[in-house]
Each structure stands twice: as C-alpha cells, then as structure tokens.
Amino acid sequence: MRALTEREIRTAFVNCTKGEAKRLSIPHDLAERPWDDLDFLGWRDPGAPDRAYLVTELDGRPTALALRCSGATSWQTRRSMCSICLTTHTGGVSLMVAAKAGKAGQQGNSVGVYMCDDLACPLYVRGKKDAGVGARLPESLTLEEKIQRTVTHLTAFIARVTA
C-alpha cells in the first residue's frame, strides 16, 4: 500500500459524516508507518478506546471505515481467531462493528467482524509482529497467498459495509 496523507485518509471514510471524519483521531506517525508491509492501516483511537479505524486502497482509491469495538468480556480470556488474517490470540480479538454506508447506516444498520484488537493483521501475516506461541497455524500457503487471503477477507467486509 502506498503512504497516505492525513487529508487522503479523512476524505476516504465511507461510513461516517464529513464532520465526524474531520474530528476523528488520525495517527501522528504516518511517515514512520511500514507502508510497504501494509495491506491496510488500522488504528485504535487513544482517546476513545471503543473506536477504531482502518483505511486501505480499493481500485486505486483510499477507502476508510470507522469501527466500534466490543468491550472486554469473559470470552476474551480464551483463544480466538481473527476473521481477517486468521491469527489466533488469547484475549486479542474483538468484534469490530461498522455502520453501513449511506441511508442504511443512518437507519442504524451495521456489519461486524472479529479482528485483531490492534488491527495489525498485515504485520502478523508477514511475521513482522508476533502474537505468541500458536498464533499462526502451520499452512502450506505461500506468503503471497496468505496476504491475498487477508486482502480478500478485508475486501469482503468492506463490500458488506458499502452494500
């Protein structure tokens, strides 16, 4: 993924208003992010722990989602798997809920997916970040195939939000 500017990210949100996109927290360290290793950039809002955001490029254009995160529950002490990158964590997966885009979202409709709490899926897939023993199950897929699977899962989630 190419490096994105704060302005590009703010204008890429498809499931919140322009005013909400203008007020949300964007990481200050965009220049230091490992863009070559990212299929999407995801971050949690440090001022609002129940909010998260992600941005990726679809058809050559940035597309971003505002997400709500589930709070900690007792099931998070068990091992669970991210639906996007298939990394398993003990207490490191949350239900991320995105309001649907457009009128459906304004009416309160939403779509959810279980994702890594830190939204670092691209780094887990590439082995750049370690989620601990047993986090990555042995597979016969190549790294490129694992990356493509992650992109396919994310694209499918975004398609459900924008449908």
C-alpha positions as CSV (number, residue, x, y, z in Angstrom):
1,M,0.0,0.0,0.0
2,R,1.3,3.5,-0.8
3,A,1.8,6.0,2.0
4,L,-1.4,8.1,2.6
5,T,-1.7,11.6,3.9
6,E,-4.0,12.7,6.7
7,R,-6.2,14.5,4.2
8,E,-6.5,11.4,2.0
9,I,-7.5,9.3,5.0
10,R,-10.1,11.8,6.2
11,T,-11.7,12.1,2.8
12,A,-11.7,8.3,2.4
13,F,-14.3,7.4,5.1
14,V,-17.4,5.8,3.6
15,N,-19.5,5.2,6.8
16,C,-19.4,8.5,8.7
17,T,-20.1,12.1,8.0
18,K,-17.6,14.6,6.8
19,G,-17.8,16.3,10.2
20,E,-17.1,13.0,12.1
21,A,-14.2,12.3,9.7
22,K,-12.8,15.7,10.4
23,R,-12.9,15.2,14.2
24,L,-11.6,11.6,14.4
25,S,-8.1,10.8,15.7
26,I,-5.5,10.1,12.9
27,P,-2.1,8.7,13.9
28,H,0.6,11.4,14.0
29,D,3.3,9.0,12.9
30,L,2.0,8.3,9.3
31,A,5.5,9.0,7.9
32,E,7.0,6.2,10.1
33,R,4.5,3.5,9.3
34,P,5.7,0.5,7.4
35,W,3.6,1.2,4.3
36,D,5.3,-1.5,2.2
37,D,4.1,-4.1,4.7
38,L,0.6,-2.8,5.0
39,D,-2.5,-4.1,3.1
40,F,-4.4,-1.7,5.3
41,L,-3.6,0.8,8.0
42,G,-5.6,0.2,11.2
43,W,-5.5,2.1,14.5
44,R,-7.4,2.5,17.8
45,D,-8.4,5.9,19.0
46,P,-6.3,6.6,22.1
47,G,-8.9,9.0,23.4
48,A,-11.9,6.7,22.8
49,P,-10.9,3.0,23.3
50,D,-14.1,1.7,21.9
51,R,-13.3,3.3,18.5
52,A,-11.1,2.0,15.7
53,Y,-10.4,2.9,12.1
54,L,-9.0,1.3,9.1
55,V,-8.0,2.5,5.6
56,T,-7.0,0.6,2.5
57,E,-6.8,1.1,-1.2
58,L,-9.6,-0.3,-3.3
59,D,-9.5,0.1,-7.1
60,G,-6.6,2.6,-6.6
61,R,-8.5,4.8,-4.2
62,P,-8.3,5.1,-0.4
63,T,-11.4,3.6,1.4
64,A,-11.7,4.0,5.1
65,L,-14.1,2.7,7.8
66,A,-15.0,3.9,11.3
67,L,-15.4,1.0,13.7
68,R,-16.8,0.4,17.1
69,C,-15.1,-2.2,19.3
70,S,-16.6,-4.5,21.7
71,G,-15.6,-4.2,25.4
72,A,-13.7,-6.8,27.2
73,T,-15.7,-9.9,28.1
74,S,-15.0,-13.2,29.8
75,W,-14.7,-15.0,26.4
76,Q,-11.7,-12.9,25.6
77,T,-9.6,-15.0,28.1
78,R,-10.0,-17.9,25.7
79,R,-8.1,-18.3,22.4
80,S,-9.9,-16.7,19.5
81,M,-9.1,-16.1,15.8
82,C,-9.2,-13.0,13.7
83,S,-11.6,-13.4,10.7
84,I,-9.4,-11.2,8.5
85,C,-5.9,-12.6,8.9
86,L,-6.6,-15.9,10.7
87,T,-4.2,-15.1,13.6
88,T,-5.2,-16.6,16.9
89,H,-4.8,-14.6,20.1
90,T,-5.6,-15.1,23.8
91,G,-7.8,-12.1,24.5
92,G,-6.5,-10.2,21.4
93,V,-9.6,-10.4,19.2
94,S,-12.6,-8.1,19.3
95,L,-15.8,-7.7,17.5
96,M,-15.4,-4.7,15.3
97,V,-18.7,-3.2,14.1
98,A,-19.0,-0.7,11.2
99,A,-22.1,1.3,10.5
100,K,-23.3,0.6,7.0
101,A,-22.6,3.3,4.4
102,G,-25.4,5.6,3.3
103,K,-29.0,5.5,4.3
104,A,-28.7,2.0,5.8
105,G,-26.1,3.3,8.3
106,Q,-28.2,6.3,9.1
107,Q,-31.1,3.9,10.0
108,G,-28.8,2.1,12.4
109,N,-27.7,-0.9,10.3
110,S,-24.3,-2.3,10.9
111,V,-21.9,-5.1,10.0
112,G,-19.4,-6.8,12.3
113,V,-16.3,-8.9,12.0
114,Y,-13.9,-10.4,14.6
115,M,-10.5,-8.7,14.2
116,C,-7.1,-8.4,15.9
117,D,-7.5,-5.8,18.7
118,D,-4.6,-3.8,17.4
119,L,-5.6,-4.1,13.7
120,A,-2.1,-5.2,12.9
121,C,-3.2,-8.1,10.6
122,P,-0.8,-7.3,7.8
123,L,2.2,-7.4,10.2
124,Y,1.0,-10.7,11.8
125,V,0.6,-12.3,8.3
126,R,4.1,-11.2,7.3
127,G,5.7,-12.3,10.6
128,K,6.7,-8.7,11.4
129,K,4.7,-8.8,14.6
130,D,4.4,-11.8,16.9
131,A,1.1,-12.7,18.6
132,G,2.8,-15.5,20.7
133,V,3.1,-19.3,20.5
134,G,0.5,-20.9,18.3
135,A,-0.7,-17.6,16.8
136,R,-0.1,-18.7,13.3
137,L,-1.2,-22.2,12.4
138,P,1.1,-24.2,10.1
139,E,-0.1,-23.8,6.4
140,S,1.1,-24.8,3.0
141,L,0.2,-21.5,1.5
142,T,2.9,-19.1,0.3
143,L,3.3,-15.7,2.0
144,E,1.7,-14.1,-1.1
145,E,-1.3,-16.4,-0.9
146,K,-1.7,-15.6,2.8
147,I,-1.5,-11.9,2.0
148,Q,-4.1,-12.3,-0.8
149,R,-6.4,-14.2,1.5
150,T,-6.2,-11.4,4.1
151,V,-6.9,-8.8,1.4
152,T,-9.9,-10.9,0.1
153,H,-11.4,-11.1,3.7
154,L,-11.0,-7.4,4.2
155,T,-12.4,-6.5,0.8
156,A,-15.4,-8.7,1.5
157,F,-16.0,-7.0,4.8
158,I,-15.8,-3.5,3.2
159,A,-18.2,-4.7,0.5
160,R,-20.7,-5.7,3.2
161,V,-20.4,-2.2,4.7
162,T,-20.9,-0.4,1.4
163,A,-23.6,-2.7,0.0
